[in-house]
């Protein structure tokens, strides 16, 4: 009985907020639509506003999601406010007006709803139209015009399905949200019948692989998900594939925690600037985190929460709309609770309350029901508000297919404590793609000795001086899902369009990369040819090889000018084969290689010329995951280290001179909790060298202390190189206080409820022959463009000799004496490689086998 009375009371309260909430005053009837409420306007005022909206021609392509949210608000409030319906009608009429105008001008065939990225958000237009039809709000002529536009668009925007992208990412799914609903609305029309086959082909990729190839979240994840939800509704998948979809959304839910701040592997999720009053005034259009293309991630979670009546999905929606509730002990402002009622009255009426996901530290998986590919490592005691949280990106097949193009497996991409974000400086444009630098990541960097470590002051990776021998290298895994990679059972490269096609459905779309590679289904590699270079005058080259767990195989030692070598003089795009004496004059056998033996030295070629070498007629068949994992050669000089296997494989955003190429050791993954303390571990092999190995172990304490033990075992590939974990802490406007081995930095962001500014001490244990340093550099626009200070304790590497680094992060309140905070930190590494850190009364230890402890006095 009490539950029933409570539900009735909540319904009445929510009705008050829906029907009688005072709207912000706008002097111009064109301004501020959709508004937070229309209930207090007269019929005359609504008529004027509707007319103004119709004349203003609001957004109908690539966006306009706010109109779909207005429809949802109208329906969820039991369709009580007829004014909202009039506003929605005006929006649809504005589209019809534009279509009629285009036809009258002879441009009707060019005017469409679904063209490419312009189709984002189109599902909402269809739903609004459907609601207006069901309520007899449109004339027969208006219904005819809109229906004609929809069906015309299905035909015009998808003229040739063989030339459309086929894959599970934001583009095909975001584009097809509206068309899938159109097919459901007009199922018997030939355009719908034709398009339904394409929708089935797109869904097949998600169904067979069990997940998306969109390996990031902001900004593109919500764009993918909004298309997915609309496609699922249009194709009736919430009935036929309900359990799978639930699991899929739960995987995305893993990215979220209640810290009030957030990071992502390749883009920022900074709190949207502005005042909280705007959020409270109009929570239906509030967006707490920026960077999601205004798709309003919170509304995606709202829709999914409604579908499953799930309190965890509801909690996720509250996090990204309102910022989440403060931790226990903080008073929740009444204005926050009122905004929650305005936004989530539908759930309150049904007694559904937000609930954070359960569980502590864990491994997150792509395709959890099928291929179960490790993707992230989470450290936390829980997902509750304000709790310490750290996360690592460990997916090792991500390179250059979608919008996350960097070779950065193992990065610590998020570290948040008590409503403050301390680490998160790795954006998709931060890498070599935008010239900022591969070492902009919070992970282990290994570089040749003739480069400034880890990056030039200001920006960019340094250019090698050419005075040291070094390695150029390509990890085989990079080629397997490359845009120009090898064929597989399911995907074949179409030379005519330079993309991949499904082997059993070659006329239904293409993929930019071989999607089998993302799920490790095409590890068998056939190496048939290999080109390296071009090399400028004075270069030396030695030992072209494949290597990995199966050992090392020299394909060409370069101790002679072999007849098997195709040698070309290269100038730009021009290539001239070298024969006879020209080969001998320009490619001489000399002493003094990186390894014992002879090598080839390049003679004087003249300005702008280079020499390339190609091995044809190779017949090397191997597993690129477990046998030979890397193609490499050694050279002296300033070459960029070009490597092109099998004629066409040339991965984007790939730099052979500092190529990580990590392969995750799944059996070494650990995620543990002891009370409110957390531990995580992973190992990457093939890390910068075919047989090098990097292990990272981390403890996150209940106080928010983060202790990281990094161990690197270098192979001969990187002998003489320089290495260190590189931490990109935020740069203050003035130079921060620092000591001999510690550095002070401000937090990058603060939760809305955190009134105390936070800072962090980064303390680096000084190991034997380690040099501690810091370089200030910029970041890219996708993470705010603010400067950071890349901080490290670098070491020179000797093949086979392990090196251990110990890094400690200690958050504290701004205003405290940084020197005193740092003085409370003591660290040690014993002869067995075990590390210990003492922070005040808290002692943390980690040993090589992954045993760990936290003790407090």
N, C-alpha and C positions, 0 to 999 in steps of 0.2 A: 504493500500500500504506500509506504514511504517513497519507494522508487517511482511509483506512478505520479504521486503528488509533486515530487521533485521534477519529473519530466514535464509536467504541466506548467510548473512555475518557470522552468527554464525556457519553455516555448513562449510563454507570455513575455518574459524579459527579452528574449531574442527578437520577438516581434516588435517590441518597442524600438529596439535599435535599428531594425530593418525599416520600419515604417515611419518612425518619427524622429530619427536622428537628425540633428541640424546639419545641413550641408554648408560647406564653405561658400561664402558669397563670391559670385563672379559677376562683374558689371557687364561683360560681353557674353551674349548667349552662345557664342562660338567657343568660349574658353573652357578648359578643364574637363573635357569629356573623355571617357565616361567619368561621372562625378561619384563621390562617395555615397550620395543619396539623392533621390529625386522625389522623395515622398512629400516634401513640404512645398512643392511648386503647384501653382494652379494650372488648369487646362490651357489657359492662354499662354502662360509662361512656357509650358512644355511644348506647345505648338511652335512658339518662337525658337526654342532651342532645337527642336527637331528640324525645322526649316534651315537653321544655321548649320547644323551638322550636315545636312544633305548638300548644302551649297559648298561647304568647306572641303568636300571630297577627302575624308580621312583615309588613313593608310589601309590599303587592301592587299598589298604584296609584302612579302618578307617581314612579317611582324603583325601588328594589330591584334596581338593576343588579348589586349585589355577588353576588347568587345566580347570575346568568348567568356572572359571572367564575369562580365556584366550579365551575360546570359545565365551562367551558372548561379550567380547570386540571386537572380530573379527566380529561377526554378527552385533553388533550395529553400527560398523563403515562401514556398507554396504559391508562387505567382501572385503575390498580394498587391504588388505595386504596378498598376497599369501604365504609369508614367515611364517605367523602365522599358516596357514593351514598345512604347511609342519611340523611345530613343533607339532601340534596336532596329525598329522598322526603318527609321531615318537612315541608319547606317547601311542597310541592305539596299534601300532605294538609291543611295548615293552611288552604289556600284552599278545598279541597273541604269541609272542616268548616264554614267560614263560609257557603258556598253552601247546604249542607244545612240549616243552622240558619235561614238566611233563608227557605228554602222552608217549613220547619216553622212559621215565624211568619207565613206568608202574604206575605212580602216577596221571594219568589224572583224575580218579574218585575223588581224594581228592582235586584237584585244583578247587576252586570255587570263585565267585565274591561276594556272598551275605551272607557269614557265619557270623551270629550274629552281634556283634558290628563292625566287619570288613566291614560290608556293608555300614557304614556311608560314604556319599559322592558318592555312586555308581550311583546315577542318572546322574551325570556329565559324567561318562564313557559312558553311553548309549547315551546321547545327542551328544557327540563328534563322536561316531561311526555313528549315524544317519546322522550327517552333512557330514562325509566323504563318506558315501554311496551315499547321494544325489548329491555329487559333483564328483562321479566316481573316488575317490581317492584310493580305495582299489581294489585289484584283486578279482576275484571270490573265489579263495582259501582263501584269508584273510577274506572276508565276511563270508564264510562258517565256518571258525574256530571260529570267534568271536560269531557268532550266536549260534553255537554249545555249546560254553562255557556258554553263557547266559542261554540257555534253560536247559543245564545240571545243572547249578547252581540252577535254580528254583526248580528242582527235588531234588537235593542232599542236599541243604541247608534248605529245608522245608520238611523233610521226614514224620513227624507226626504232623499234625496241632493241635491235642489234647494236645500236650506237648509244645506249644508255648505260650508266654505271650500275653495276650489280654488286652489292656488298652491304654489310650491316654497319652503317655509319650514319652520320648526321645527314648526308646529302640524299641518298635514295630514300631513307625513311622519313626525313623531314619533308621532302618533296611530296611523298605519296600519302601523307596523312589525310589531306583533303580529298584526293582522288579515291581513296579507299571508301570514304563515307559516301562519295558521289556514286560509286558502283553499288553500294548497298541501297541507296535511295532510288536508283533507276536501274535495277538489275537486268531488265530485259532489253535495254537498249543496246544496239550493236557496239557502240563505243565502250559501254561498260563490260560487255562480254569479252571484248578484245582486251581491255585493260586488266581484267581479273586474272588472266594468265600471267601477266607481268607481276602482279601482286603476289601470286603463288610462287613465282620464281624468287622474288625477294625474300619471302618468308622461309623458303627452303634453306637459304643460307643460315638464317638464325636457328632454324630447327635442327639442321644437320651438325653445325659446329657448336651449338649450344650457347652462343654468346656473340657479342659484338666485336668488331675489330677497331672500334673507337676507343683507343687505349688511354683516354684521359677523361676528365669530367668537365669542369669549366674550361673554355666556354662552350664546347661542342656537345658534351653529354646531354644537357637538357634539350638541345635541339634534336638530338637523336631520339630521346625519350618521348618528347611531345609527339613526334611522328609515330613512334612505336605504339603509344597509347591510342592514337586515332586509328592507326592501321588495325590494331587489335579489336577495337570496337567495330570498325567497318567490316572486318573479315570474320567476326564472331569468335575470335580467338580467346576471349575471356571465358568462353564455355569449352571450347575444344582443347585449348592449351593452358588452362587456368593454373595448374600446379607449376608448370614451367615458368610462366610469366611471374608468378609469385616469387619463385626462387630467383629469377632474374632481377626483380626489384629489390629483393633482400640483399643481393650482392652489391647493388648500388648503395643501399642503406649503410653498408659497412664503411663507406667513406665518411660518414657523418658522425660527429661527436658533439657534446653539449658545451664545448668550451667558449662559445660566443666568438671565436676566431677560427680561421681555417686556412689550410694550405692545400695545394694540389701539385701533382708531379710536374706539370709543365705550364701552369698559368696561375695567376693570383686569384684569390677569393677575398680580396680586401673588402672591408666593410664599406658600403656605399656612403660617400660623404653626404652630409645634410643633417637636418635636425630630426630628432625623434618625433616631434609634433606632427610632421608630415606622415610618418608611419602610422601614428595613432589615429590621425584624421581619416586616412583612407587605407586601412590594412589590406583591402582587396587588391590594391595595386602596389603594395609595399614590397620592396626587394632589398633585404638586408645585406646580402653579398653581391658585389658587382661581378661582371665578366661573363654573364650567361646570355648575352645578346638580347636582353630584356624579355626573354621567353618566360620569365618568372618561374624559376625552379620550384618555388613554394607551391605554386598551383598544380604542378605535375604531381607532387606528393599529395596534395589535397585530393586530386582525382583518383589516384591509386588508393589512398586511404578510404575514400568513399566506396570504391569498388569492393575492397576486401574488408571494410569496416575494421581496419587494423590500427590499433593505438600507436604502434611504432612508426608507421607511415605518417600518421597524424603528427607525431612528435617531430618527425623530419620536416614536415611542412612548416610547423611553428618555428623551427630553428632558422629557416631561410627566409621566412616572411617577417618575423618580429625579432629574431635574434636569440630566441630561447630565454628561458627563465634563469634568473641568477641562482647561485648555489644556496644551499641551506644556510640560514643565518643572515641572508640578505632579505630585506623587505621588498616584496614585489609591488611596484607602484600600482595604484588603483587604475591609472590610465592605461597601463599595460593590460590589465585584466579586462577592462572595457573593450579595448581593441581586439583582444582574443574573442570576446563574445560577438563582436561585429563580424569577425572573419570566420568563426568556427561554430556558429549557432546550430548548424545542421548536426554536428557531432554531439553537442551538448544536449540537444533534444533527445538523442538516442542513448545518452549516458556513456558515450565513448570519450575517454580521457587520454591525453597524450602520455606515452610511456617510453622512456629511453630503452634502446635494445639492451638485452642482458649480455653478460660475458665480459671477460677481460682481454688479455693479450691473445692474439690469434694470427693465423695465416689466412689471408684472403685469396680466393681462387677465381680465375676466369673459368667459364664453362664448368661450374661446380658439379653439375649432374652428368657431364659426359667426359671431357678431357681432363678436367681438374688441373689446370695450369697455375702454379703459384704466381700470384700477382703482387701482393703487398704483405708486409709484416707490420702488425699493429702492436704497440706497447701501451697498455693502460690497465687500470684496475676496474674501470667501468666507463660507460659513455655518459655518465651523469655530468651535470653542469659544473664547470670549473675544474674537473679532475685533470691531472697531467695526462698528456697524450702525445705520442710520437709515432711516426709512420714512415716506412721505407718502401720505395718502389723497387720490386725485385723481378718483375716480368722481364725475361731475357730474350724475347723475340721481337722486341719493338725497335723499329729503325726508321723506315721512310715511306710507309704506305699512307698513313693518315696524318693528322695534325699534331702528332707527337713524334718528332723525327730524330731525337737525339740518342746517342749511344751512352745512356746514363743509368744502366741497371745497378741498383744498390744505393741510390741516393737517399739520404735522410731528407725527405721533402717537407716534413711538418713536425714542429716541436712547439707545443702550446702548454702553458701552465697558468692556472688561476686567471683566465680571461686575458692572457697576453700571448702573442705569437712571437717567438724568438728566431726561429729558422724558417725560411721559405724564400729562396732567392733564385729558383731554377725555373725559368720560363721557356716556352717553346722557341722564342726568339733570342734566348740568352746564349745559345750555343754558337758554334761556328757558322750556323745558318745566317746569323745577323752580325757576326764579327765580334761578339763580346768575348766568347771564349769557352772552350770545353771544360775548363777548370772552374767555371762559375758554379759548379754543383757542390753540395755538401757530401763529398765522397772522396775516395782515394784517387789521386792523380799521379801518373807516371809519365815523365817527359824525357826526351833526349837531352844530353848534357850541354848541347850548344844552343839552348834556348833559355830565355829568362823564365824563371819559375815563380809562380805558376801561370802568370799572365803579365802583359805589359802594364805599366802604370796607366790608368785611365780606361783602356779597353783593348780588346783584341789579344789573341795568342801571338807570341813573339815569332818572328821568322828565324829558322835555324841559320846559324852563321855558316854552316857547311864545313866546319873545321873538325867535326867529330864523326866517326862511323856511327851509324844508326840503322834502324830497321824500318822498312815500309811493310805494311801488313794489311791483310783483309781476312776477317773472320768469316768462315763459310756460312755461318748462320745469317750473316747480313745479306747474303745473296738469295736465301731460300724464299723469303717473302718480298724480295726486291721487285721494283717495277720492271726490271729487265732480267729477272732471275730465271731459273731453269723451269722446264715443264714438269708436271707431275701427273698422277693418275686422273685427278679431277680438273686440272687447269692446264691449258696449252696457250703458248704465246702466239698471238696473231700478228705476223709481220706487217700486214697491211695497215693496222691501226696502232701498232706498238703497245698493245694491252693484252691481257689474258682473257680467254673465253672458257666457259664450262665445256668439257669435252663431250658431254651428252646433250647439251643445249647450246650449241655454238651461236644460234641466232637470237638468243635471249640475253642481251646485255654483255658487259665486259667488266673486268676488275682491273684496277691499276696495278695491283700486285698479285702474287700467287698466294691465295688465302690459305692453302694447305700449310704454308710455312708458319702461320701464326699458331697452329695447333700441333706442330712438329710431326706432320704426316708425310713430309717429303724429305727426310734426312738423307736418303741415298743420293749421293752427288756424283755426277759424271763430268770430270774435267777433260775437255777435248782440246782447248787451246788457251794460251795465256800470254797477254801482252803487258809489258811494264814500260815505264817511262812516260814522256821523253826526258832525257838527261842532258843538261847543258855541258858545255866544255869543262874539262877538268874533273868530271864526276868519275867515281869508281864504283863497280858493281860486283857483288859476289854472292854465291849460294842462293839461288832461287829454289824454294823448297815448299813442301807441305809438311805439317807437323801437328802433333796432338797426342792423345793417349796411346795411339798405336806406334809412336816413335817419330822419327824424322826421315823424310825421303828427299834427297836432293834431285830436283828436276833438271837443273842446269847449274854447274859449279862456277861457270864463267872463268875457268882457268885456261880456256882456249877460245878461239873464235869458231865455234862449232858450225858445221854445215847445216845443222838442223835449225839454226837461228835465222829468222827473217829480220833483217836489220833495215830500218828506214830512217831517212833524214826528214825531220818534222819541222814545219814552219806553219804555225796556225793550224788550218785545216788541210794543208797540203802535205802529202807523204810521197817521198821519192825512195824507191828501193835502192840499197847500196850493194854493189857487186864488185868482185875482184879486188884490185888494189885499194879502191876507196874504202872497203871494209877494213883492210889491214891498217890503212893510214889513220882512220878515225876511231878504230876500236883496237887498241893495243893491249897485249897481255903484259901485265906488270906485277912486281912484287908488292907486298904490303897490304894485305886485306885485313878485314876485321878478325877473321879466323886465320889459322895457318894456311898457307898456300897462296896461289896467284889469283889475280882478279883482272877484269877488263877496265882499262882507263880510257876515257873519252878524249880525243884530240881536240884541236881548235876548230870549232864549227862555224865561228862567226856569230855576230849578235842576233839573238832571236831564234836561233836554230837549236834543235835537240835531236837526240838519237833514241829511238824506241826499239825494243827487242820483242819478238813474238816467237813462241814455241807452238808450232802446229802439230797435228797428228798425235796428240797425247791420248792416252787410254788409261786414265786413272779413275777407278770406280771405288768409292768408299763412303762410309757413313760420316756425314759432316758434324754429327753430334758426339759420337763416341770413338771415332778412329782418327781421322785427320781433320782438324778443326780450324786450321789457319794456313793461308798462303802468305809467304814472307820472302823477303830478300834483304841483304845488307848493302848499304851504299854510303859513300862519302860525297858530300856536296850539298847543293841547295835545291835539288829536285823536289817537286811536290809529292813524289813517290807513287805515281799513277800505277794502278793495277786493274786490268780488265780481263776477267776470265770469260771464256766461251764467247768471245766477240762482243756481246752486247751488255754484259753485266757491269753496270757502272752505278752503284747505289748513290742516291742523293745524300747530301749533307754528311758525307763520309770523308774523313781525312786520314790517309794511310799512315801518317807520321805519328799519330797519337790515338790509335784505335783500340778501345777497350776490348770489345768483342766478348764480353762476359758470358759464361754459361753457368747457370745456377746448379749447384749440387743439392738436389731435392732432399736427399737423405740427411743432410746436415742442418736442415731447417729446425729451429726451436722457437717456441713461444710459450713462456711460463709466467705464472703468478705465484707469489708467496705473500699472502695477506694483500696489502695495497701496493706492493712493490712488483715490478715487472721486469722480465728479461726476454731478449730476443737474439737470435743468431742466424746468420746465413754465410755461405761460402760460395764464391764465384771462382771458377777455374777459367783457363784461357784468357786471363785478365792481363791485357797488354802484351802477353807472350803466350805461345802455344801451350806451355806447361807451367805458367805462373799461376799462383793461387792467392786470393784475397779472402780473409775471414773477418767479418765484423760482428762483434758481440757488444750488446748494450744493456745497461740497467737503467730503468726509470723509476726513481723512488717516489714514495707517497708525497714527499716534500716538493717534488718536481726536479730534483737533481738528475741530470742525465750524464752517465759515465759510459764512454765508448772506448772499447779496446779494438784496435785494428792490427791485423797481422798480415804481412805480405811475404810470400816466398817467391822470389824472382827466379826465372829461368835464364838461360844464356841469351835469349832474345833481347833482354833488357839489361844485360850486364853493363855497368857504368852509368846507367840512367839515374835520374833524380826522382824521388817520390815523397809524398806526404798526403795525409788526409787534409783536404782544403775546406775550411769553414768560412762561409760568407755571412758574416755578422753585419748588422745594419751599421751604417756610418752616421754619426751625429754631425750637426752643423759645425761644431768645433771638435778638435781632436780629443778623443776620449782619453781618460786616465788609463795608464797601462803600467805593468811592471815588467820584470825581466822575462817572465813566462806566462803572464796573464794579460787579458785585454777586456775592456769594459765596453758594452754596447747597449743602446736602447732597444726596447721591444719594437717590432715592426708594426704591430697593430694591437688594439685593445678592444675588448668586448664592450658593448654599450653600457653594461652594468658595472664595469670595473672603473672606479673613480681614482684609484691609485696608479700612477704611472710606474711601469715596471722596467727593469733593466736586467742584464745578465752578465756574469763574469765567465769568460772562456779561459780555462786554465789548461795549458799544454805541458805535459811532462817532458822534460828535456832528457832525451835518451843520449846514449853515447854517440858522439859525432853528429848530433842533430842540430840544425840551425833554425831557430825560431824567427819568423818574419811575418810581414803583413804588407799587402799591396791594395791600395784603394782603386776601385774600378766601378764602372757604371753597370746598371742592369738594363733590361729591355722594357718596352712599354707595357707588356702583358703582365708584369709584376710590379708596375708602378714607376719604373724608370729611376728609382732612387739609387744612390751610390751605396756600395757595400765595401767592407774591408776583408779581403780574402786572406785568411790567417792560417798559418801552417807551421810545422816543425819538420823541415825537409832533411832527407837522408840520401846518401849515395848508395846505390845497390851493387851487391856482389852476387853473382849467380849462385843459387843454392843456399844462401845465408838468410834466414828469416829476420825480419825487422818488425818490431812491435811499437805501436804508438798508443798513447793514453791521453784522451781528451775529456775534460770535465766541464759541464755547464752548470752554473749556480745562479738561478734567478733570485732577484731581491727587489725591494721597494726603492724607487727613486728617492733620493734624499739621504740614504745611508752612505757612509764613507766606503767607496769602492775598495780602497786599500785594506781596510779592516775586513771586508767581506772576503777578499782574496787571501788574506793572511790565515783564514780559517781552513784553507784547503792544503792538504798534503797528499802526495802521491808517491808510489814506488812500483817498480817492476823487478821481480826476483829472477834468479838465474834460470828458473824453469819456465819463465814467460808468464807467470801469474801476475796480475795487477791488483793493486789496492789503492783506494782513495778514501781519505778521511775528510769529511766536511763537517766541521763543528763536532757534534756528538754522534754523527752518523758515519759508519764505516762500511764500505762496499768493496767486495772482492770478486774477481772473475779469473778462472784459470783456463788453460788452453782447451780442455775438454768440454767446457761449457758449464762447469759447476760454478755457482754463484751464491752470494749471500749478502744480506743487508743487516747490520747489527747496530743497535742504538744503546748508548750508555744512559 
